[in-house]
Amino acid sequence: MRYRLLLFILPLILAFSLKKELKQYKINGFAQGTDYAIMYYAIDSVATKAGIDSLLNEIDLSMSLYKKGSLINQFNAAEKAIKTDRFMNDVLKRSFEINQDTKGIFDITVAPLVQAWGFGPKEAKNEPDPAIIKSILACVGMQKLKLKERVLTKSKPCIQIDLNGIAQGYSVDLIAAYLEKKGIKQYVAELGGEIRISGPKPSGETMKIGIEGPDKDGTPVIRHIAAINAGAITTSGNYRKFHQSGKKKISHLIDPQTGYPLDNEMISVTVYANDAITADGYDNALMAMHLKDAMAFVESRKNLEAYFVYHRKDGTVADTLTTGLKKLITH
């Protein structure tokens, strides 16, 4: 009887001790021109700030327009082609897929347009002349790029790429891969508002993520709370990053087909997907669509959900969610 009792009690003691051993750890830092915050549960501090910083620095050396001598800057200065590394190659492959799926709305060759409108690495004080925009458009379009066997080739020397619309999401995915390689299964990794989640918490409670959007005055606020144990959430919006020209706000999001900043009813788009590279790639493209088209686009695709904040015709701010995301919202 005593042995039976021990056999019953020992697993309970073991389970309790294992549960107690999982502690919460936090890492905070600055990279890619923004803040990052990582929270994870483990028996020890197996993931370190030095490890995260080293990884993000590697990614910057590949794809940062602000890093002198980076691989992306080498390509932009090249006449014809460069050999990519594994980081850039991964991002380029996904970029081509999303470009095709969005019929050219997502386009990484917007770099010279972004610069012309004053949102690139170099300072630009004045709005570009229409003639300049027209000349730049001759150098825009992903059909002018070719990726084969890790070699990226451009059809014209003037073609330049900007991976800011997707690389940060990819960076969060790589942070998640770093954590998982360390044996960490429960975490929230956030970089510049792009989030990757793996849960639940050791208590069994679902991870809770705040979904941000602007209030009626344009101030960023948490508008919803989502309960999520797996996947990624990213947000694109024109209420944080813009130039003021008189009473007009000039968005940092440039339409690759017109050469001009986006000017539709969208204020922000938050996307939920299996990984952050996917969510990040689609959030900018959805910002460029009209609400009705964007809702239909997301609803027709598996493993993609979205939350939209937009202007009604009378100028008031409203929001809406896709069917799948509504199920994840707690309030």
SVG drawing of the C-alpha trace seen along z (x, -y; Angstrom):
<svg xmlns="http://www.w3.org/2000/svg" viewBox="-20 -75 51 77">
<polyline fill="none" stroke="black" stroke-width="0.4" points="0.0,0.0 2.9,-2.3 4.6,-1.7 1.4,-2.4 1.0,-5.6 4.6,-6.6 4.1,-5.8 1.0,-8.1 2.7,-11.0 6.1,-11.0 4.8,-12.1 2.9,-14.9 6.0,-16.1 8.0,-15.8 5.4,-17.7 5.2,-20.4 9.0,-20.9 9.3,-21.0 6.6,-23.7 8.4,-25.7 11.7,-25.6 10.3,-27.5 11.1,-31.1 10.3,-34.2 13.2,-36.1 13.2,-39.4 15.6,-40.9 15.4,-44.4 17.5,-46.3 17.8,-48.5 18.4,-47.4 17.4,-48.2 16.5,-51.7 13.9,-50.6 13.4,-48.8 13.1,-45.1 11.6,-43.2 11.7,-39.5 10.0,-37.5 10.5,-33.8 10.0,-31.0 12.9,-28.6 14.7,-26.8 17.7,-29.2 18.6,-32.3 19.7,-30.3 19.0,-33.1 21.1,-36.3 21.1,-39.9 24.5,-39.3 23.2,-36.4 20.2,-38.5 22.3,-41.6 24.8,-39.5 22.0,-37.9 20.4,-41.3 23.7,-42.8 24.3,-39.9 20.9,-40.7 21.7,-44.4 25.0,-43.7 22.8,-41.9 19.7,-44.1 20.0,-47.4 20.0,-50.5 21.5,-52.4 24.6,-50.2 27.4,-51.3 28.8,-48.4 25.7,-46.1 24.9,-43.6 21.7,-45.4 23.7,-48.7 26.3,-46.7 23.4,-45.5 21.9,-49.0 25.3,-50.4 26.0,-47.4 25.6,-47.6 24.2,-44.1 24.1,-41.5 25.4,-40.3 25.5,-36.9 23.1,-37.0 23.5,-35.5 21.0,-33.2 19.2,-36.1 18.6,-38.2 17.9,-35.1 15.1,-34.0 13.5,-37.5 13.8,-37.8 12.1,-34.5 9.1,-35.5 9.1,-39.0 8.7,-37.5 5.8,-35.3 3.9,-38.2 4.6,-40.5 2.9,-37.9 0.0,-37.2 -0.7,-41.0 -0.4,-41.6 2.6,-44.0 1.2,-46.0 4.0,-44.7 7.2,-45.7 10.7,-45.9 12.0,-48.1 10.4,-51.2 13.8,-52.3 14.4,-55.3 10.8,-56.5 11.0,-56.2 14.2,-58.2 12.7,-60.8 9.9,-61.4 12.3,-61.9 12.0,-58.6 15.3,-57.0 18.7,-57.1 19.6,-60.5 17.8,-63.7 15.3,-65.1 13.6,-68.4 11.3,-69.1 8.6,-67.1 9.8,-65.6 8.8,-67.1 6.3,-64.9 8.9,-64.6 11.4,-63.1 8.7,-60.6 8.0,-59.6 11.7,-59.0 12.1,-56.9 9.1,-54.7 11.2,-53.5 13.4,-51.8 10.6,-50.3 9.0,-46.9 10.0,-43.5 9.7,-42.0 13.0,-43.8 14.7,-41.6 15.7,-37.9 16.8,-35.6 18.4,-32.3 20.8,-30.1 21.3,-32.9 22.3,-35.4 20.1,-38.6 20.2,-40.3 18.7,-43.6 17.8,-44.5 18.9,-48.2 21.7,-49.7 19.2,-52.2 17.1,-49.5 17.4,-49.6 15.7,-47.6 14.3,-48.4 13.5,-45.4 12.2,-47.4 8.6,-46.3 9.4,-42.7 12.9,-42.3 11.8,-43.3 9.2,-40.5 11.8,-38.1 14.2,-39.3 11.5,-38.4 11.2,-34.9 14.9,-34.5 14.8,-35.6 12.1,-32.9 14.3,-30.3 17.2,-31.4 15.0,-30.9 13.7,-27.5 17.2,-26.3 17.9,-27.1 15.0,-24.7 12.6,-27.6 9.0,-26.8 7.1,-29.6 7.9,-33.2 6.8,-36.5 9.4,-38.3 8.8,-41.8 10.9,-44.1 9.6,-47.5 6.0,-46.3 6.4,-43.1 5.5,-40.1 6.1,-36.4 4.3,-34.3 4.6,-30.7 2.6,-29.6 0.8,-29.0 2.3,-30.3 3.6,-27.6 0.3,-28.1 -1.7,-27.1 -2.9,-30.6 -3.1,-31.8 -0.7,-34.5 -2.4,-37.9 -1.3,-40.4 -2.4,-44.1 -3.5,-45.2 -2.6,-48.8 -4.4,-51.5 -4.9,-55.3 -7.7,-56.8 -9.9,-59.6 -7.1,-62.1 -4.5,-59.9 -2.8,-58.9 -1.7,-55.2 -3.7,-53.2 -4.4,-49.5 -7.8,-48.9 -8.1,-45.1 -6.6,-42.2 -6.0,-38.9 -5.5,-35.6 -2.9,-33.7 -0.6,-30.7 1.1,-30.5 1.9,-32.7 2.8,-36.3 1.2,-39.8 2.5,-42.8 1.2,-46.3 1.6,-48.8 0.2,-52.3 0.5,-55.9 -0.3,-57.6 3.3,-57.3 5.6,-57.9 4.8,-60.7 5.9,-64.2 3.7,-67.3 3.3,-69.5 1.0,-72.3 -2.2,-70.6 -1.4,-67.5 0.2,-64.4 2.5,-62.6 2.6,-58.8 5.9,-56.9 4.2,-54.1 4.7,-54.7 2.5,-53.2 5.0,-51.5 2.5,-51.8 1.9,-55.6 5.1,-56.7 3.1,-58.7 2.4,-58.2 -0.7,-56.2 -3.8,-58.3 -6.8,-56.1 -9.1,-55.4 -6.7,-53.1 -5.1,-54.3 -3.5,-51.0 -3.6,-47.3 -2.7,-44.6 -2.1,-41.1 -2.0,-37.7 -0.2,-34.9 1.8,-31.7 5.1,-33.7 6.2,-37.3 7.8,-37.5 4.3,-36.7 2.4,-39.1 4.9,-41.9 5.0,-41.4 1.2,-41.5 0.4,-44.4 1.9,-47.1 0.2,-45.6 -3.2,-45.7 -2.6,-49.3 -2.5,-50.1 -5.9,-48.5 -9.4,-49.9 -11.1,-48.4 -13.6,-46.3 -10.8,-44.8 -8.5,-44.2 -11.2,-42.4 -12.0,-40.2 -8.3,-39.5 -7.7,-38.3 -10.9,-36.3 -10.0,-34.3 -6.7,-33.2 -5.9,-30.5 -3.7,-31.3 -4.2,-35.1 -6.3,-37.4 -6.4,-41.2 -7.7,-44.1 -8.3,-47.4 -8.5,-50.9 -9.9,-53.4 -11.5,-56.7 -15.2,-56.7 -16.3,-59.0 -17.3,-61.7 -13.7,-61.6 -14.5,-59.7 -12.3,-56.7 -13.8,-53.2 -12.4,-49.7 -13.2,-46.1 -11.8,-42.6 -11.8,-39.5 -13.9,-36.6 -11.0,-34.5 -9.4,-37.3 -12.7,-38.1 -12.5,-34.6 -9.2,-35.4 -10.2,-38.8 -11.0,-38.7 -12.1,-42.4"/>
</svg>
